[in-house]
Amino acid sequence: MIDARVKELLNPAVLNTVSGLELIARVIVEGFMSGSNKSQSVGSGQEFSQYRNYQPGDDLRQLDWKMFARSERYYIKEAEIETNITVKFMLDASRSMAYTEDGLSKLQFAKVLMAALAFLARKQSDTFGLFAVNDKQIKTLLPRFEQQQFMRFLLELINIQSEGKWESSGREEQLFDHHGKEMIVFFTDLYDADGDLLNFISRLKTPRNEVVIFHLMGKQELELEYEGSLTFEDLETKARTKVNTLLQRKEYAARVANWIQETRMWMLEKDISYHVVTLQQGADAVLRDF
């Protein structure tokens, strides 16, 4: 479930302002950090950080033999490392992202998670930027490491609207311009009748970068726990389908589960990190799993 403190803030008056979105990001990250180990990132860097007891599986090259000579105990010498990474946040801003459950849309939840992750990136001194895509426009905030970048990021984020369909005319070519070590974090519902989204994701991955997909779903999308015969409307095509939820629930849930499993295997083959996220999950839980 969504953290109670965060849930209180998830309303348009807060979500649609830079200061409000910054507050949400700060509350999520500080809550997440307070519930996690606050140890430094460690590795084989130059600057000494701390010692810790040796554990089976540790790299033997990090053993400090001088400490062993003095104490006759095995210690690992840890050092802080620099990330020097560029994070590109990408957002599917098509109309289907307006799908809402429990008063929260996929687009709004994506904005909250992106703001929190950008807040973390800033704390780690990473360079980050934003790209939002639909067939109406492509919003671009190029990655920079500047004092005001986070505020620019939030301003662009709150102005993004879910409209139209996924862009597949060729204008998205600019998003495949990769340089150096990058992490691409893409929020989408993977709603795409023609396979354009998977083709796009496939092209994002290179041997030099890391691609992370957050697949946003609603609980009802997964389980169809409605009662009675209902008419559903496609948010993008406006096509309508009448469904007897009681009779078709089991078959529907099985087909969705199969689709997600096939997608997971496809991502695995491409060496892409894939996370299914429901609108009912807490943002801190999503961060922790990630």
C-alpha angles and dihedrals in degrees: 000000000000113000109261093232091053093043090059089058096048098098131108094254089062102030094053097058130073093228091048094050090046089053092051091049092049094049092049096047096043090048091047093047093047089055095048135067108277094212120140122254104265139200143119096311126141101249115079115233112169148314126252135178117276116255127193109271096031118134106266090211088072094057113118105223093186090060089048090052091053100040106018087230129111116246131179116222109220127198133190116250133204118234100205090185134146115222117203113195112202125189131196100223097180122133095261089068087071089074107127136201126175090000095302125104127210089245093053093048090048090052091051093050093045092050091051093048091047089051088054091047090053091050088053092049092242124154112243141176141177135237122180119187139198134130091266097059146334114233114207132191106173117225113266138161102224136130094249098042095099092053091047088049092053092046091054090045097055091049094056114108129193107241142140122359137301112295113251104149096100099265089109090070088097089068093066093067100116125181129180124324110352141169115204115200112191124188115199143138090224088231102160127135096191103047094247094128095055090047089051092050091048091055092049091065119087131165089256102051141057122232122199121189122199107196108201118209137165122233090240090051088057099042110017092219095171122126125236135355112326139174116231124200125209106235093215107035096027089225113153129218127188113218134185096215095194094055098039102036097095095046091044094051090048092051092049092048090050091049092051092047092050090048091049091052091047090052091047091054089052092048090242122146110237127194126179109210126187124208089240095060121103115250091229090054090051091051092047093051090046 
